[in-house]
Amino acid sequence: MCPNWCRSGTGGCSRRRLRSTEAARSAAVDDVDYTGGKTLAELVDQLAKRGIVFAIVDASPDLRRELDRFGVTAKIGEDHYYDSLRAVRDAFHRAVQTSQ
């Protein structure tokens, strides 16, 4: 079973491509404009091409709705929103152990 940390950005599982993760801590972010949302979506695509998984930490419900609207959630998956950096780290380590 794929833990979704191995997504290659194409909808398929490619565990060999899992190299790293980037997490954006968003507790202080309360708004994302159109340009910011589209730029973040493009960044997620570029990271996925390099085998890097993007996760978001501490997003408020309002911020999540905005990221949903700009397509960021569809790209990273709803399961890549976390309450803490520790939770991100733990999920990444579990995915790496599963892929070995």
FITITOR-491494 format. One line per field, with one value per atom (N, C-alpha, C, O): atom name; residue in one letter; chain; x, y, z. Coordinates in Angstrom, 2 decimals, always signed. Layout:
<nodes>
rolum = (CA; ...)
torlo = (a; ...)
roza = (A; ...)
x = (X; ...)
y = (Y; ...)
z = (Z; ...)
</nodes>
This chain:
<nodes>
rolum = (N; CA; C; O; N; CA; C; O; N; CA; C; O; N; CA; C; O; N; CA; C; O; N; CA; C; O; N; CA; C; O; N; CA; C; O; N; CA; C; O; N; CA; C; O; N; CA; C; O; N; CA; C; O; N; CA; C; O; N; CA; C; O; N; CA; C; O; N; CA; C; O; N; CA; C; O; N; CA; C; O; N; CA; C; O; N; CA; C; O; N; CA; C; O; N; CA; C; O; N; CA; C; O; N; CA; C; O; N; CA; C; O; N; CA; C; O; N; CA; C; O; N; CA; C; O; N; CA; C; O; N; CA; C; O; N; CA; C; O; N; CA; C; O; N; CA; C; O; N; CA; C; O; N; CA; C; O; N; CA; C; O; N; CA; C; O; N; CA; C; O; N; CA; C; O; N; CA; C; O; N; CA; C; O; N; CA; C; O; N; CA; C; O; N; CA; C; O; N; CA; C; O; N; CA; C; O; N; CA; C; O; N; CA; C; O; N; CA; C; O; N; CA; C; O; N; CA; C; O; N; CA; C; O; N; CA; C; O; N; CA; C; O; N; CA; C; O; N; CA; C; O; N; CA; C; O; N; CA; C; O; N; CA; C; O; N; CA; C; O; N; CA; C; O; N; CA; C; O; N; CA; C; O; N; CA; C; O; N; CA; C; O; N; CA; C; O; N; CA; C; O; N; CA; C; O; N; CA; C; O; N; CA; C; O; N; CA; C; O; N; CA; C; O; N; CA; C; O; N; CA; C; O; N; CA; C; O; N; CA; C; O; N; CA; C; O; N; CA; C; O; N; CA; C; O; N; CA; C; O; N; CA; C; O; N; CA; C; O; N; CA; C; O; N; CA; C; O; N; CA; C; O; N; CA; C; O; N; CA; C; O; N; CA; C; O; N; CA; C; O; N; CA; C; O; N; CA; C; O; N; CA; C; O; N; CA; C; O; N; CA; C; O; N; CA; C; O; N; CA; C; O; N; CA; C; O; N; CA; C; O; N; CA; C; O; N; CA; C; O)
torlo = (m; m; m; m; c; c; c; c; p; p; p; p; n; n; n; n; w; w; w; w; c; c; c; c; r; r; r; r; s; s; s; s; g; g; g; g; t; t; t; t; g; g; g; g; g; g; g; g; c; c; c; c; s; s; s; s; r; r; r; r; r; r; r; r; r; r; r; r; l; l; l; l; r; r; r; r; s; s; s; s; t; t; t; t; e; e; e; e; a; a; a; a; a; a; a; a; r; r; r; r; s; s; s; s; a; a; a; a; a; a; a; a; v; v; v; v; d; d; d; d; d; d; d; d; v; v; v; v; d; d; d; d; y; y; y; y; t; t; t; t; g; g; g; g; g; g; g; g; k; k; k; k; t; t; t; t; l; l; l; l; a; a; a; a; e; e; e; e; l; l; l; l; v; v; v; v; d; d; d; d; q; q; q; q; l; l; l; l; a; a; a; a; k; k; k; k; r; r; r; r; g; g; g; g; i; i; i; i; v; v; v; v; f; f; f; f; a; a; a; a; i; i; i; i; v; v; v; v; d; d; d; d; a; a; a; a; s; s; s; s; p; p; p; p; d; d; d; d; l; l; l; l; r; r; r; r; r; r; r; r; e; e; e; e; l; l; l; l; d; d; d; d; r; r; r; r; f; f; f; f; g; g; g; g; v; v; v; v; t; t; t; t; a; a; a; a; k; k; k; k; i; i; i; i; g; g; g; g; e; e; e; e; d; d; d; d; h; h; h; h; y; y; y; y; y; y; y; y; d; d; d; d; s; s; s; s; l; l; l; l; r; r; r; r; a; a; a; a; v; v; v; v; r; r; r; r; d; d; d; d; a; a; a; a; f; f; f; f; h; h; h; h; r; r; r; r; a; a; a; a; v; v; v; v; q; q; q; q; t; t; t; t; s; s; s; s; q; q; q; q)
roza = (A; A; A; A; A; A; A; A; A; A; A; A; A; A; A; A; A; A; A; A; A; A; A; A; A; A; A; A; A; A; A; A; A; A; A; A; A; A; A; A; A; A; A; A; A; A; A; A; A; A; A; A; A; A; A; A; A; A; A; A; A; A; A; A; A; A; A; A; A; A; A; A; A; A; A; A; A; A; A; A; A; A; A; A; A; A; A; A; A; A; A; A; A; A; A; A; A; A; A; A; A; A; A; A; A; A; A; A; A; A; A; A; A; A; A; A; A; A; A; A; A; A; A; A; A; A; A; A; A; A; A; A; A; A; A; A; A; A; A; A; A; A; A; A; A; A; A; A; A; A; A; A; A; A; A; A; A; A; A; A; A; A; A; A; A; A; A; A; A; A; A; A; A; A; A; A; A; A; A; A; A; A; A; A; A; A; A; A; A; A; A; A; A; A; A; A; A; A; A; A; A; A; A; A; A; A; A; A; A; A; A; A; A; A; A; A; A; A; A; A; A; A; A; A; A; A; A; A; A; A; A; A; A; A; A; A; A; A; A; A; A; A; A; A; A; A; A; A; A; A; A; A; A; A; A; A; A; A; A; A; A; A; A; A; A; A; A; A; A; A; A; A; A; A; A; A; A; A; A; A; A; A; A; A; A; A; A; A; A; A; A; A; A; A; A; A; A; A; A; A; A; A; A; A; A; A; A; A; A; A; A; A; A; A; A; A; A; A; A; A; A; A; A; A; A; A; A; A; A; A; A; A; A; A; A; A; A; A; A; A; A; A; A; A; A; A; A; A; A; A; A; A; A; A; A; A; A; A; A; A; A; A; A; A; A; A; A; A; A; A; A; A; A; A; A; A; A; A; A; A; A; A; A; A; A; A; A; A; A; A; A; A; A; A; A; A; A; A; A; A)
x = (+0.84; +0.00; +0.88; +1.82; +0.59; +1.36; +0.94; -0.25; +1.90; +1.56; +1.37; +1.29; +1.29; +1.09; +2.27; +2.22; +3.32; +4.53; +5.34; +6.31; +4.97; +5.78; +5.15; +5.57; +4.16; +3.53; +4.54; +5.33; +4.51; +5.46; +4.90; +5.58; +3.69; +3.08; +2.25; +1.58; +2.27; +1.53; +0.36; -0.29; +0.10; -0.99; -0.60; -1.41; +0.61; +1.05; +2.03; +2.55; +2.29; +3.24; +4.62; +4.78; +5.59; +6.96; +7.87; +8.54; +7.91; +8.66; +10.12; +10.74; +10.67; +12.08; +12.35; +13.48; +11.33; +11.53; +11.47; +11.81; +11.04; +10.94; +12.32; +13.12; +12.62; +13.93; +13.88; +14.74; +12.87; +12.87; +11.44; +10.53; +11.29; +10.02; +10.28; +11.29; +9.36; +9.39; +8.07; +7.01; +8.14; +6.93; +6.88; +7.86; +5.74; +5.55; +4.72; +3.59; +5.29; +4.56; +3.72; +4.26; +2.42; +1.52; +0.69; -0.31; +1.07; +0.27; +0.08; -0.98; +1.06; +0.97; +0.35; +0.13; +0.05; -0.53; -2.04; -2.64; -2.66; -4.12; -4.81; -6.04; -4.02; -4.63; -3.65; -2.44; -4.17; -3.36; -4.09; -5.24; -3.42; -4.05; -3.88; -3.23; -4.46; -4.44; -3.02; -2.71; -2.16; -0.78; -0.05; +0.66; -0.23; +0.41; -0.08; +0.71; -1.38; -1.95; -1.44; -1.08; -1.43; -0.94; +0.56; +1.02; +1.32; +2.76; +3.02; +3.89; +2.27; +2.44; +2.09; +2.78; +1.03; +0.66; +1.77; +2.07; +2.38; +3.49; +4.71; +5.39; +4.98; +6.09; +5.88; +6.82; +4.68; +4.37; +4.66; +5.23; +4.27; +4.55; +6.05; +6.51; +6.80; +8.25; +8.92; +9.81; +8.50; +9.06; +8.73; +9.58; +7.50; +7.09; +7.95; +8.29; +8.31; +9.16; +10.54; +11.22; +10.94; +12.23; +12.13; +13.10; +10.92; +10.73; +10.62; +10.85; +10.28; +10.16; +8.68; +7.94; +8.26; +6.87; +6.69; +7.53; +5.61; +5.31; +4.19; +3.18; +4.35; +3.32; +3.11; +3.98; +1.95; +1.60; +1.29; +0.57; +1.84; +1.69; +0.93; +1.18; +0.01; -0.72; -1.59; -1.69; -2.22; -3.10; -4.45; -5.05; -4.90; -6.22; -7.28; -6.98; -8.50; -9.58; -9.76; -10.00; -9.63; -9.76; -8.65; -8.90; -7.44; -6.32; -6.50; -6.23; -6.96; -7.19; -8.21; -8.04; -9.28; -10.28; -9.66; -9.97; -8.78; -8.13; -7.20; -7.17; -6.44; -5.55; -6.34; -5.90; -7.49; -8.39; -8.79; -8.75; -9.16; -9.64; -8.56; -8.88; -7.30; -6.20; -5.64; -4.70; -6.19; -5.77; -4.57; -4.06; -4.10; -2.94; -3.28; -2.49; -4.42; -4.81; -4.93; -4.53; -5.47; -5.60; -4.22; -4.07; -3.23; -1.88; -1.13; -0.45; -1.26; -0.50; -1.28; -0.68; -2.60; -3.44; -3.86; -3.07; -5.09; -5.60; -4.82; -4.79; -4.18; -3.42; -2.04; -1.26; -1.74; -0.46; -0.60; +0.23; -1.66; -1.83; -1.58; -2.16; -0.73; -0.35; -0.49; -0.44; -0.66; -0.79; +0.55; +0.63; +1.62; +2.93; +4.05; +3.84; +5.21; +6.38; +6.78; +7.27; +6.59; +6.89; +6.03; +6.52; +4.76; +3.87; +4.34; +4.25; +4.84; +5.37; +6.59; +6.69; +7.49; +8.71; +8.38; +8.95; +7.47; +7.11; +6.48; +6.78; +5.61; +4.98; +6.01; +5.95; +6.94; +7.99; +8.84; +9.14; +9.24; +10.07; +9.32; +9.91; +8.02; +7.23; +7.19; +7.33; +7.02; +6.96; +8.28; +8.30; +9.38; +10.70; +10.90; +11.40; +10.53; +10.70; +9.81; +10.22; +8.61; +7.69; +8.24; +8.03; +8.94; +9.41; +10.70; +11.13; +11.31; +12.58; +12.36; +13.32)
y = (-1.18; +0.00; +1.25; +1.35; +2.16; +3.39; +4.38; +4.67; +4.90; +5.85; +7.27; +8.20; +7.46; +8.76; +9.69; +10.79; +9.31; +10.13; +9.86; +10.57; +8.86; +8.48; +8.94; +8.50; +9.80; +10.27; +10.98; +11.79; +10.71; +11.31; +12.56; +13.17; +12.95; +14.11; +13.73; +14.58; +12.46; +12.01; +11.12; +10.54; +11.02; +10.20; +8.77; +8.00; +8.39; +7.02; +6.94; +7.95; +5.74; +5.53; +5.26; +4.42; +5.97; +5.77; +5.89; +6.91; +4.87; +4.92; +5.26; +5.88; +4.86; +5.15; +6.64; +7.08; +7.42; +8.85; +9.63; +10.82; +9.01; +9.70; +10.05; +9.16; +11.32; +11.77; +12.64; +12.56; +13.48; +14.49; +14.99; +14.64; +15.81; +16.47; +17.92; +18.24; +18.76; +20.17; +20.46; +20.07; +21.12; +21.46; +22.97; +23.58; +23.55; +24.98; +25.17; +24.70; +25.86; +26.15; +27.39; +28.45; +27.26; +28.32; +28.96; +29.62; +28.80; +29.35; +30.86; +31.37; +31.58; +33.04; +33.51; +34.70; +32.59; +32.96; +32.95; +31.94; +34.10; +34.16; +34.43; +34.45; +34.63; +34.91; +34.57; +34.78; +34.05; +33.78; +34.39; +34.05; +35.30; +35.90; +34.98; +33.94; +35.40; +34.56; +34.22; +33.06; +35.21; +34.99; +34.04; +33.15; +34.24; +33.37; +31.94; +31.01; +31.77; +30.42; +29.70; +28.52; +30.39; +29.77; +29.49; +28.47; +30.39; +30.17; +28.95; +28.15; +28.81; +27.66; +26.36; +25.36; +26.39; +25.20; +24.83; +23.65; +25.81; +25.55; +25.00; +24.11; +25.54; +25.05; +23.58; +22.78; +23.22; +21.83; +20.93; +19.85; +21.37; +20.59; +20.42; +19.33; +21.50; +21.43; +20.51; +19.74; +20.59; +19.71; +18.25; +17.37; +17.98; +16.61; +16.02; +14.84; +16.83; +16.35; +15.93; +15.12; +16.47; +16.15; +15.09; +14.79; +14.55; +13.53; +14.09; +13.37; +15.37; +16.02; +16.22; +16.79; +15.75; +15.85; +17.14; +17.48; +17.86; +19.11; +18.89; +18.26; +19.39; +19.28; +20.65; +21.51; +20.84; +22.10; +21.83; +20.89; +22.67; +22.52; +23.71; +24.86; +23.44; +24.49; +25.39; +26.59; +24.86; +25.68; +25.88; +24.93; +27.11; +27.41; +26.91; +26.69; +26.73; +26.31; +27.28; +26.84; +28.58; +29.57; +29.40; +29.46; +29.20; +29.02; +27.74; +27.72; +26.69; +25.43; +25.63; +25.10; +26.38; +26.64; +27.39; +27.09; +28.35; +29.09; +28.18; +28.24; +27.33; +26.41; +25.38; +24.96; +24.99; +24.12; +24.81; +24.21; +26.06; +26.82; +26.97; +26.97; +27.10; +27.27; +25.94; +25.93; +24.83; +23.52; +22.94; +21.88; +23.60; +23.11; +21.80; +20.85; +21.73; +20.53; +19.34; +18.23; +19.56; +18.47; +17.94; +16.75; +18.81; +18.41; +17.68; +16.69; +18.16; +17.54; +16.44; +15.55; +16.47; +15.51; +16.02; +16.64; +15.75; +16.21; +15.63; +16.21; +14.48; +13.83; +14.46; +13.97; +15.53; +16.21; +17.55; +18.44; +17.67; +18.78; +18.19; +17.16; +18.84; +18.32; +19.39; +20.59; +18.93; +19.83; +20.27; +21.28; +19.52; +19.86; +19.39; +18.50; +19.98; +19.55; +18.14; +17.37; +17.79; +16.43; +15.41; +14.35; +15.73; +14.82; +14.63; +13.53; +15.69; +15.59; +14.66; +13.75; +14.91; +14.10; +12.63; +11.75; +12.36; +10.98; +10.29; +9.13; +11.00; +10.42; +10.14; +9.11; +11.05; +10.86; +9.64; +8.82; +9.52; +8.39; +7.06; +6.07; +7.05; +5.83; +5.47; +4.30; +6.47; +6.22; +5.68; +4.79; +6.23; +5.76; +4.31; +3.50; +3.99; +2.62; +1.66; +0.53; +2.09; +1.25; +0.98; -0.10; +1.95; +1.82; +1.00; +0.69; +0.66; -0.09; -1.57; -2.33)
z = (+0.00; +0.00; +0.00; +0.79; -0.86; -0.99; +0.10; +0.24; +0.87; +1.94; +1.42; +2.22; +0.11; -0.55; -0.44; -0.98; +0.24; +0.25; -0.99; -1.27; -1.73; -2.89; -4.19; -5.26; -4.13; -5.35; -6.23; -5.74; -7.49; -8.42; -9.06; -9.88; -8.73; -9.35; -10.56; -11.15; -10.94; -12.11; -11.71; -12.57; -10.44; -9.97; -9.70; -9.17; -10.05; -9.84; -8.71; -8.24; -8.27; -7.18; -7.76; -8.64; -7.26; -7.71; -6.50; -6.33; -5.68; -4.43; -4.63; -3.77; -5.75; -6.00; -6.10; -5.88; -6.42; -6.60; -5.29; -5.26; -4.22; -2.94; -2.44; -2.13; -2.36; -1.94; -0.70; +0.17; -0.62; +0.42; +0.62; -0.12; +1.64; +1.86; +2.24; +2.87; +1.86; +2.24; +2.93; +2.44; +4.05; +4.79; +5.00; +5.42; +4.70; +4.91; +6.17; +6.26; +7.13; +8.36; +8.11; +7.80; +8.25; +7.79; +8.89; +8.59; +10.13; +11.23; +11.11; +11.48; +10.60; +10.50; +9.19; +9.01; +8.29; +7.00; +7.13; +7.48; +6.85; +6.97; +5.64; +5.57; +4.57; +3.28; +2.17; +2.30; +1.08; -0.11; -1.29; -1.56; -2.01; -3.18; -4.39; -4.31; -5.52; -6.73; -7.15; -7.43; -7.21; -7.64; -6.69; -7.13; -5.41; -4.42; -4.51; -4.43; -4.69; -4.81; -6.04; -5.97; -7.17; -8.41; -8.33; -8.84; -7.71; -7.56; -6.68; -6.99; -5.60; -4.72; -5.46; -5.30; -6.25; -7.03; -8.01; -8.19; -8.65; -9.57; -8.83; -9.33; -7.64; -6.82; -6.48; -6.56; -6.09; -5.76; -6.96; -6.81; -8.16; -9.37; -9.60; -9.91; -9.44; -9.65; -8.63; -8.98; -7.39; -6.37; -6.66; -6.49; -7.09; -7.39; -8.51; -8.47; -9.49; -10.58; -10.07; -10.71; -8.95; -8.36; -7.25; -6.57; -7.09; -6.07; -4.67; -3.69; -4.56; -3.26; -2.95; -3.75; -1.80; -1.38; -0.59; +0.24; -0.85; -0.17; +0.83; +0.50; +2.03; +3.06; +3.69; +3.63; +4.28; +4.92; +6.39; +6.72; +7.25; +8.70; +9.27; +8.88; +10.18; +10.92; +10.06; +10.33; +9.04; +8.20; +8.89; +9.39; +8.91; +9.46; +8.47; +7.30; +8.94; +8.02; +6.84; +5.72; +7.10; +6.01; +4.99; +3.78; +5.46; +4.54; +3.73; +2.53; +4.36; +3.63; +2.53; +1.43; +2.80; +1.76; +0.58; -0.57; +0.87; -0.21; -1.01; -2.23; -0.33; -1.02; -1.82; -2.89; -1.32; -2.08; -3.39; -4.46; -3.28; -4.43; -5.51; -6.70; -5.10; -6.06; -6.55; -7.35; -6.08; -6.56; -5.83; -6.22; -4.78; -4.05; -3.34; -3.38; -2.69; -1.97; -2.92; -2.57; -4.10; -5.08; -5.48; -5.75; -5.52; -5.92; -4.81; -5.06; -3.57; -2.47; -1.78; -1.17; -1.85; -1.17; +0.20; +0.91; +0.56; +1.85; +3.02; +4.11; +2.79; +3.85; +4.07; +4.88; +3.35; +3.52; +4.24; +4.08; +5.01; +5.95; +7.34; +7.70; +8.10; +9.41; +10.49; +10.21; +11.72; +12.86; +13.42; +14.12; +13.14; +13.70; +12.77; +11.94; +12.91; +12.15; +12.53; +11.69; +13.79; +14.24; +13.50; +13.11; +13.29; +12.57; +11.12; +10.58; +10.51; +9.14; +9.14; +8.32; +10.06; +10.13; +10.36; +9.71; +11.28; +11.58; +10.36; +10.08; +9.65; +8.46; +7.38; +6.72; +7.20; +6.20; +6.55; +5.68; +7.80; +8.21; +8.04; +7.63; +8.35; +8.15; +6.65; +6.29; +5.80; +4.35; +3.83; +2.98; +4.32; +3.88; +4.32; +3.54; +5.55; +6.05; +5.26; +4.98; +4.89; +4.13; +2.73; +2.18; +2.15; +0.77; +0.65; -0.46; +1.76; +1.70; +1.69; +1.64)
</nodes>
